[in-house]
Amino acid sequence: MMRAPPGLSRLLLAAQGWGRLGAMSRYSTEQRGRSNSPDYRLYFKNADGKYISPFHDIPLFAGSKEDKEIPAKRSKTTGSEVLFNMIVEVPRWTNAKMEIATEEPLNPIKHDVKKGKLRYVANIFPHKGYIWNYGALPQTWEDPSHTDKVTGCCGDNDPIDVCEIGSKIRSSGEIVQVKVLGVLGLVDEGETDWKIIAISADDPEAQKIHDIDDLKKHKPGYLEATLDWFQLYKVPDGKPENHFAFDGEFKDKDFAVEIIKSTHEHWKALLHKKVDGGTIKCTNVLVSGSPFCCSDEDARSIVQSNVSQIFGQITTASGHTATVFSIMNLQTLSDQVRKSSHCLIQCCNFWSRIDVQFR
């Protein structure tokens, strides 16, 4: 077996456990493939270092360890409000269209591809990229076979989307505890696509923003900009303007929570095989009673089967980025080299090109 030079082995072993830490230390991420490429995947791990599905295994309600009903609304005057987990897919002011891969096992975050090309959103004047931290609520699903009573359209087959309006720019893969403020009913190419408006619980303004009316008061113009953005963001791609339920009126927190509860029920039906999910991958590790639940070993095998990229990048908790070889990919390359008639030459060239960089 091919061995790494002294010192590199320790780095490679450490790399398997490193990842970009989210807002909550309960979760971390592991990157496979190169950024801005079709091969890029961002897998999720729990606090025990075991691979999980962000779509299915991260609880909807922040703080819960298992699938539970959404608790009853608490009084906002006590400062004790219901918090939800948000999975950040796209950081604010960026253009790459990153999304949870609902049709892949364990549902890593990937760069959306259409007709073989990576997708990026256009800049909608005067903004740069997405104007909020954009992502999704786990354990929710907008069922494409269910006709929404409000919009008259079926769901878009994805987890429900979230626009987080806090002041901090988040990272892709970060798990953020958010307060729900309201919701916008978007009708996108004939599909219902609810947009939850929320603010991170640790944002400096979270203590004074509790509902959509508070947002109008403390961040004037933000909702108008959000409406314009969603109406126009596909126009540069040659598509028509989007339409909205309620003539573009933002609904309040209570309405939004009811929408979330409905999509959570659709998700539960999906995970317990009560509805046909089509191409949706329901592989999970933690959902009790789900026929799609797999073992930790199976989950690890799913991730290790992603061998499309030799190099990978990791980000430590201190913020340093390292370009490394994973143990799995190193072994794969070793097997390939042994089969070559020029094994010795390739080995020498291989080790001479290794470049571990911290920046």
C-alpha positions as CSV (number, residue, x, y, z in Angstrom):
1,M,0.0,0.0,0.0
2,M,1.2,3.5,-0.9
3,R,2.2,5.5,2.2
4,A,2.1,9.2,2.7
5,P,5.3,11.2,3.6
6,P,5.9,11.8,7.3
7,G,3.5,14.3,8.9
8,L,0.9,14.1,6.1
9,S,-0.7,10.9,7.5
10,R,-1.7,12.8,10.7
11,L,-3.2,15.6,8.6
12,L,-5.1,13.1,6.5
13,L,-6.5,11.3,9.5
14,A,-7.6,14.6,11.1
15,A,-9.2,15.7,7.9
16,Q,-11.9,13.0,8.1
17,G,-13.2,14.5,11.3
18,W,-12.9,18.2,10.3
19,G,-15.6,20.2,8.8
20,R,-17.1,23.7,8.7
21,L,-18.8,24.1,12.1
22,G,-22.3,25.5,12.0
23,A,-23.9,27.8,14.5
24,M,-24.7,24.8,16.6
25,S,-21.8,22.5,17.6
26,R,-24.2,19.6,17.2
27,Y,-23.5,19.5,13.5
28,S,-20.5,19.8,11.2
29,T,-20.0,19.4,7.4
30,E,-17.6,17.6,5.2
31,Q,-16.8,18.7,1.6
32,R,-16.3,16.3,-1.2
33,G,-15.3,17.6,-4.6
34,R,-14.2,21.1,-5.7
35,S,-16.2,24.2,-5.2
36,N,-17.9,25.7,-8.2
37,S,-18.0,22.3,-10.0
38,P,-20.7,19.7,-10.7
39,D,-18.9,17.3,-8.4
40,Y,-19.2,19.5,-5.3
41,R,-21.0,17.9,-2.4
42,L,-21.3,19.1,1.3
43,Y,-22.2,16.2,3.6
44,F,-23.5,16.6,7.2
45,K,-22.4,14.9,10.4
46,N,-24.0,15.0,13.9
47,A,-22.1,15.6,17.2
48,D,-21.0,11.9,17.2
49,G,-19.3,12.3,13.8
50,K,-21.8,10.1,12.1
51,Y,-23.1,11.0,8.6
52,I,-26.8,12.2,8.5
53,S,-29.3,13.6,6.1
54,P,-29.9,17.4,6.6
55,F,-33.2,17.0,4.9
56,H,-34.5,14.2,7.2
57,D,-32.3,13.8,10.3
58,I,-32.0,17.4,11.6
59,P,-35.1,18.2,13.7
60,L,-37.5,20.9,12.5
61,F,-37.8,22.3,16.0
62,A,-34.6,23.6,17.5
63,G,-33.5,21.7,20.6
64,S,-35.5,18.5,20.0
65,K,-33.7,15.2,19.5
66,E,-36.5,13.4,17.8
67,D,-39.5,13.9,15.5
68,K,-42.0,15.9,17.6
69,E,-45.0,18.0,17.0
70,I,-44.5,21.8,16.8
71,P,-45.1,23.1,20.3
72,A,-47.9,25.5,21.0
73,K,-47.2,29.2,20.4
74,R,-45.7,30.9,23.4
75,S,-46.1,34.5,24.5
76,K,-43.5,36.7,22.9
77,T,-43.5,38.9,25.9
78,T,-41.6,36.2,27.9
79,G,-38.8,36.2,25.4
80,S,-39.3,32.4,25.0
81,E,-40.4,31.9,21.4
82,V,-40.6,28.8,19.2
83,L,-37.3,28.4,17.3
84,F,-36.8,26.3,14.2
85,N,-33.6,24.9,12.7
86,M,-32.7,26.4,9.3
87,I,-30.2,24.8,6.9
88,V,-28.3,27.6,5.1
89,E,-27.8,26.7,1.4
90,V,-26.8,30.1,0.0
91,P,-25.0,32.9,2.0
92,R,-26.2,36.4,1.5
93,W,-24.7,38.4,-1.4
94,T,-23.6,35.3,-3.3
95,N,-24.8,34.1,-6.7
96,A,-24.2,30.3,-6.8
97,K,-27.4,28.4,-6.6
98,M,-26.7,25.9,-3.9
99,E,-29.4,23.4,-2.8
100,I,-30.1,20.3,-0.9
101,A,-29.8,17.4,-3.2
102,T,-33.2,15.8,-2.6
103,E,-32.7,13.1,-5.2
104,E,-29.4,11.8,-3.8
105,P,-28.9,9.6,-0.7
106,L,-28.2,11.6,2.5
107,N,-29.1,14.7,0.6
108,P,-25.9,16.7,0.6
109,I,-25.8,20.3,-0.5
110,K,-24.7,20.6,-4.2
111,H,-24.4,23.3,-6.9
112,D,-27.5,23.2,-9.0
113,V,-26.9,22.2,-12.6
114,K,-29.3,22.7,-15.5
115,K,-28.5,21.4,-19.0
116,G,-25.0,20.6,-17.9
117,K,-24.2,24.1,-16.7
118,L,-23.8,25.4,-13.1
119,R,-26.6,27.7,-12.1
120,Y,-26.1,31.2,-10.8
121,V,-28.7,33.8,-10.0
122,A,-28.4,37.2,-11.8
123,N,-27.8,40.4,-9.9
124,I,-31.2,42.2,-9.6
125,F,-30.3,45.9,-9.4
126,P,-29.3,47.4,-7.0
127,H,-28.6,44.1,-5.2
128,K,-25.7,41.5,-5.4
129,G,-26.9,37.9,-5.5
130,Y,-29.3,36.7,-2.8
131,I,-30.3,39.5,-0.5
132,W,-30.7,37.2,2.6
133,N,-29.2,34.0,3.9
134,Y,-31.2,31.5,1.9
135,G,-32.0,28.0,2.9
136,A,-34.6,25.5,4.0
137,L,-36.4,24.1,7.0
138,P,-35.5,20.4,7.6
139,Q,-38.3,17.8,7.9
140,T,-40.6,19.7,5.6
141,W,-41.8,18.9,2.1
142,E,-44.0,20.7,-0.4
143,D,-45.8,17.7,-1.8
144,P,-46.2,17.9,-5.6
145,S,-49.3,15.8,-5.5
146,H,-51.1,18.1,-3.0
147,T,-53.0,21.1,-4.3
148,D,-52.6,24.0,-1.9
149,K,-55.9,25.5,-0.9
150,V,-54.5,29.0,-0.9
151,T,-52.6,29.1,-4.2
152,G,-54.5,26.5,-6.1
153,C,-51.2,25.0,-7.2
154,C,-49.3,21.8,-6.2
155,G,-46.1,21.9,-4.2
156,D,-42.6,22.3,-5.7
157,N,-41.3,18.9,-4.4
158,D,-38.7,20.6,-2.1
159,P,-38.3,21.4,1.6
160,I,-39.9,24.8,2.5
161,D,-37.6,27.7,1.7
162,V,-36.4,30.3,4.3
163,C,-35.1,33.8,3.9
164,E,-33.1,34.7,7.0
165,I,-32.9,38.5,7.3
166,G,-30.3,38.8,10.1
167,S,-27.2,41.0,9.9
168,K,-24.6,38.2,9.8
169,I,-23.5,36.5,6.6
170,R,-23.8,32.8,7.1
171,S,-21.9,29.8,5.6
172,S,-23.4,27.2,3.3
173,G,-24.2,24.2,5.5
174,E,-24.6,26.2,8.7
175,I,-27.5,25.2,11.0
176,V,-29.1,28.4,12.4
177,Q,-31.8,28.7,15.0
178,V,-34.4,31.1,13.6
179,K,-37.6,32.9,14.7
180,V,-40.3,32.8,12.1
181,L,-41.8,36.2,11.3
182,G,-44.1,35.6,8.3
183,V,-44.4,34.1,4.8
184,L,-44.7,35.0,1.2
185,G,-46.7,32.9,-1.2
186,L,-44.7,32.6,-4.4
187,V,-46.2,30.8,-7.5
188,D,-43.1,29.7,-9.5
189,E,-43.8,28.3,-12.9
190,G,-47.2,27.0,-11.7
191,E,-45.9,25.5,-8.5
192,T,-46.5,26.6,-4.9
193,D,-43.2,27.8,-3.4
194,W,-43.7,29.3,0.1
195,K,-40.9,31.6,1.3
196,I,-40.6,31.7,5.1
197,I,-39.3,35.0,6.4
198,A,-37.2,34.5,9.6
199,I,-34.4,36.1,11.7
200,S,-31.6,34.3,13.5
201,A,-32.3,34.0,17.2
202,D,-28.9,35.4,18.0
203,D,-29.2,38.5,15.8
204,P,-28.9,41.8,17.7
205,E,-32.3,42.8,16.4
206,A,-34.1,39.5,17.2
207,Q,-35.3,40.8,20.6
208,K,-37.4,43.6,19.0
209,I,-38.6,41.8,15.8
210,H,-41.2,39.2,16.5
211,D,-43.6,39.4,13.6
212,I,-43.9,40.7,10.0
213,D,-45.2,44.1,11.2
214,D,-42.1,44.5,13.4
215,L,-40.0,43.8,10.4
216,K,-41.7,46.6,8.5
217,K,-41.0,49.0,11.3
218,H,-37.3,48.1,12.0
219,K,-36.2,47.2,8.5
220,P,-38.2,49.5,6.2
221,G,-38.0,48.6,2.6
222,Y,-36.7,45.0,3.2
223,L,-40.0,43.3,2.4
224,E,-40.5,45.5,-0.7
225,A,-37.0,44.5,-1.9
226,T,-37.8,40.8,-1.2
227,L,-41.0,41.0,-3.3
228,D,-39.2,42.7,-6.2
229,W,-36.3,40.2,-6.0
230,F,-38.6,37.1,-6.2
231,Q,-40.7,38.7,-9.0
232,L,-37.7,39.5,-11.2
233,Y,-34.9,37.1,-10.5
234,K,-35.7,34.7,-13.4
235,V,-36.3,37.5,-16.0
236,P,-32.6,37.7,-16.9
237,D,-32.8,34.0,-17.9
238,G,-35.6,34.8,-20.4
239,K,-38.4,33.6,-18.1
240,P,-41.5,35.6,-17.2
241,E,-42.0,37.4,-13.9
242,N,-43.2,35.3,-11.0
243,H,-46.6,35.7,-9.4
244,F,-47.7,35.7,-5.8
245,A,-50.6,34.5,-3.7
246,F,-52.6,37.3,-1.9
247,D,-51.3,39.8,-4.5
248,G,-47.8,39.7,-2.9
249,E,-49.0,40.4,0.7
250,F,-46.7,39.0,3.4
251,K,-48.7,36.9,5.9
252,D,-47.9,37.0,9.6
253,K,-46.2,34.5,11.9
254,D,-49.3,32.5,12.8
255,F,-50.1,31.9,9.2
256,A,-46.5,30.9,8.5
257,V,-46.4,28.4,11.3
258,E,-49.5,26.8,10.0
259,I,-47.8,26.4,6.6
260,I,-44.8,24.9,8.2
261,K,-46.9,22.4,10.2
262,S,-48.7,21.4,6.9
263,T,-45.4,20.8,5.1
264,H,-44.1,18.9,8.2
265,E,-47.1,16.5,8.0
266,H,-46.4,16.0,4.3
267,W,-42.8,15.1,5.1
268,K,-43.8,12.6,7.8
269,A,-46.1,10.9,5.2
270,L,-43.2,10.8,2.8
271,L,-40.7,9.3,5.4
272,H,-43.2,6.6,6.4
273,K,-44.1,5.7,2.9
274,K,-47.7,6.8,3.0
275,V,-47.3,8.8,-0.2
276,D,-45.2,8.2,-3.4
277,G,-42.1,10.4,-3.2
278,G,-41.1,9.7,-6.8
279,T,-37.4,10.4,-7.2
280,I,-37.0,11.9,-3.7
281,K,-34.4,10.0,-1.7
282,C,-35.6,9.4,1.9
283,T,-32.5,7.6,3.2
284,N,-32.0,8.7,6.9
285,V,-30.3,7.5,10.0
286,L,-32.4,8.8,12.9
287,V,-36.1,8.9,11.9
288,S,-37.8,6.3,14.2
289,G,-40.1,3.9,12.4
290,S,-39.1,5.0,8.9
291,P,-38.6,2.2,6.4
292,F,-35.9,4.2,4.8
293,C,-33.7,4.3,7.9
294,C,-30.2,3.0,7.3
295,S,-27.2,2.0,9.5
296,D,-24.3,4.3,10.3
297,E,-22.1,2.0,8.2
298,D,-24.5,2.3,5.2
299,A,-24.4,6.1,5.6
300,R,-20.6,6.1,5.6
301,S,-20.5,3.9,2.5
302,I,-22.8,6.3,0.7
303,V,-20.4,9.2,1.4
304,Q,-17.3,7.1,0.6
305,S,-18.7,6.1,-2.8
306,N,-18.3,9.8,-3.9
307,V,-14.8,9.4,-5.4
308,S,-15.2,11.9,-8.3
309,Q,-12.7,14.4,-6.8
310,I,-9.2,13.5,-5.6
311,F,-8.6,16.8,-3.8
312,G,-11.0,18.1,-1.2
313,Q,-11.1,21.3,1.0
314,I,-11.8,21.4,4.7
315,T,-12.3,24.4,6.9
316,T,-11.3,24.1,10.6
317,A,-13.1,25.8,13.5
318,S,-10.5,28.5,13.5
319,G,-11.4,29.4,9.9
320,H,-8.3,28.0,8.1
321,T,-8.8,26.2,4.8
322,A,-6.7,23.2,3.9
323,T,-6.5,21.3,0.6
324,V,-6.0,17.7,1.4
325,F,-6.4,14.1,0.2
326,S,-9.1,12.1,2.0
327,I,-8.1,8.6,3.2
328,M,-10.8,7.1,0.9
329,N,-9.6,8.8,-2.2
330,L,-6.0,8.2,-1.4
331,Q,-6.7,4.5,-1.3
332,T,-8.6,4.7,-4.6
333,L,-5.7,6.4,-6.2
334,S,-3.3,3.9,-4.8
335,D,-5.3,1.0,-6.4
336,Q,-5.2,2.8,-9.7
337,V,-1.5,3.5,-9.6
338,R,-0.7,-0.2,-8.8
339,K,-2.4,-1.2,-11.9
340,S,-0.3,1.0,-14.0
341,S,2.8,-0.3,-15.8
342,H,4.6,2.9,-14.7
343,C,3.8,2.5,-11.1
344,L,7.2,3.8,-9.7
345,I,7.3,6.9,-11.9
346,Q,3.7,7.8,-11.1
347,C,4.3,7.4,-7.4
348,C,7.3,9.7,-7.5
349,N,5.4,12.3,-9.5
350,F,2.4,11.9,-7.3
351,W,4.2,12.7,-4.1
352,S,6.2,15.5,-5.6
353,R,3.0,17.3,-6.6
354,I,1.3,17.2,-3.2
355,D,0.6,20.7,-2.0
356,V,-1.0,21.2,1.4
357,Q,-1.9,24.9,1.8
358,F,-3.3,26.8,4.7
359,R,-4.6,30.3,4.1
